[in-house]
Amino acid sequence: MIDEKKMRDLLEAERADARALIASLTQGINEVSAARDGDNSDDEHDPEGATLAFERSQAATLLEQTKTRLDEIAEALARLDSGSFGTCIDCGGPIAEARLEIRPYAAKCVDCASRG
């Protein structure tokens, strides 16, 4: 039997972490962009330009992944509220409690998740 209070606490902690990471990444992206404003240098020929462009791209990708995780957390909380938490959305089987402790927003059992 899944401990709903424990899972809700884990999800709330994950949500707080995701929100903090989103704020940090957004600030970092804004700072990198501001540093490049007014700079006429061309990334291809500027020894620092390629690094800044790469860092900005990497941060933007991580930001999108974190936003997706935040959506998955919201969906998991909705499943918790509806009573379907811990049930695989693909096969309808149970999601192992150990998996939910590590990734409380998991919507699929290990078998279904490994199939894509």
N, C-alpha and C positions, 0 to 999 in steps of 0.2 A: 504494500500500500504506500503510495506516494505521500510524503509529508508536505501538504499544500503550503503551510506557513513557511517551511524551509525553502521551498521552491520560489514562493513569492519574494522572500528576502533575497535569494540569489538573483532573481530577475531584476529586482529593484537596484541591487548593487551593480549589476551589469549595465542597467540603464544609466545610472549615475556615472559610471566609468565612461560609457560611450558618449554621453553628453559633454563630459569634461574633455575628452579627446577631440570631439568635434570643435569645441571652443578653442582649444589649443592649436589644432591644425588650421582652422580658419584664420586665427591671428597670425600664425606663421606664414601662411600663403599671402595674407595681406601685407605683411612686413617685407617679404621677398619681392612682391609686386611693387611696393612703394620704393624699395631700394633701386628697382630697375626703371622707375618713372623718370622721364627726362634724360635717360641715358641713351645716347645715340649708337652705342656700340652694338655690334652685330654678334649674336651668340656664337655663330660659326667661327668667327675670327678672334673673339675675345676669350682668353684662356679661362676666365671665371664665368663667362656667359653660359657655356655648356653645362657647367656644374649647377648654376642657378636655375637654368631651365629644367634640368633633370630633377633637382630638389623640388621645384614647384610641381612638376608632373607627378613625382612620387607622392608628395603630400596630397595632391588632388585625388589621386587614386585611393589612398588610404582614407581620405575624407568620405569618398563615395562608399567604400566598403563599410565604414563605420556607420554611415547613415542607413545602409541596408541592414546592418546588425540591429540598429535601433528599431527599425520597422519589424524585424523578426522578434525582438523582445516584446513589442506591443502586441503582436499576434499571439505570442506565447501567453501573455497576461490575459488576453481575451479567451484563449483556450482554457486557461485556469479558471476563469470566471464562468465559462459555459460548462465546465465539467469534462471537457475532452482532452485536457492536458495529460500528456504521457501516452497518448494513443497516436500511432503513426498516421500521418495524413494520406499516405499512399496505400498501405496494406491493411490498416486498421488494427494491427497488432500492437502490443505494448512496446514502449521505448524503455530500454534498460535504465534503471534508476542511476546506475553509475554514469551512464552517458549524460543524463539530465543534470547530475551534480557537476559535471565538467562543462557542459554546454546546456544550460537550463532552457535556452530558447530553441533547442533542437525540435524540429517538427517531424522528423523521420527517424525510424529505427536505423541501426547501423547497416543492415542489409539493403534497405531501400536507398539510404544516403549514398552507399558505395556504388549503386547503379546509376546515380546521377540524378 
